[in-house]
Structure formats: structure tokens, C-alpha cells
Amino acid sequence: MYIEINTTEFRNRIKAYLDHHLTTGDRILLTRHGEPVGAWVSHRDFQRLEEADNSREEFLEHRHQQRMRDYRMLRDEQM
């Protein structure tokens, strides 16, 4: 679950929102002029996001390397 608040409200009441987050675990979506600009998440959620991002990068690099091998093999067969 998450709560949505604007950055001014968050800035003015940061301690209350931090306490709320620590008590409930709710994520906090920060908005400016009604548009999302950031989020406050737990350290555990942050670590999971980082792990997912790193895994995605590794996956994309592996897939790129495989496609380059396939391309070179096809190119060499054409010659």
C-alpha cells in the first residue's frame, strides 16, 4: 500500500510521514503539481529494486552477447 502526498506537505511534516512509514510500512509517493516525482520506500524494497535492476542489466548484456554470436555466425556462413 502507498500514500500520495505533495512535496510541500512532505517537507513540512517529514517526521510524521517517516514515523508513519516506519510503523505501517506504507510507501510514500511524492508528487509535485499532481505529477509523481519520487517515492519513499523501505530499505528492503530499495535493495530489491537494485537487485532487479542489476539482474536486468546482466540479462540484457547476456542477450546482446548471444545475438552478436548468432549474427557473426550467420554473417560468416554468408561469406
Summary of the structure (lengths in Angstrom):
residues: 79
radius of gyration: 21.6
end to end distance: 58.2
largest distance: 69.0
contacts: 168
relative contact order: 0.11
helix: 67%
strand: 22%
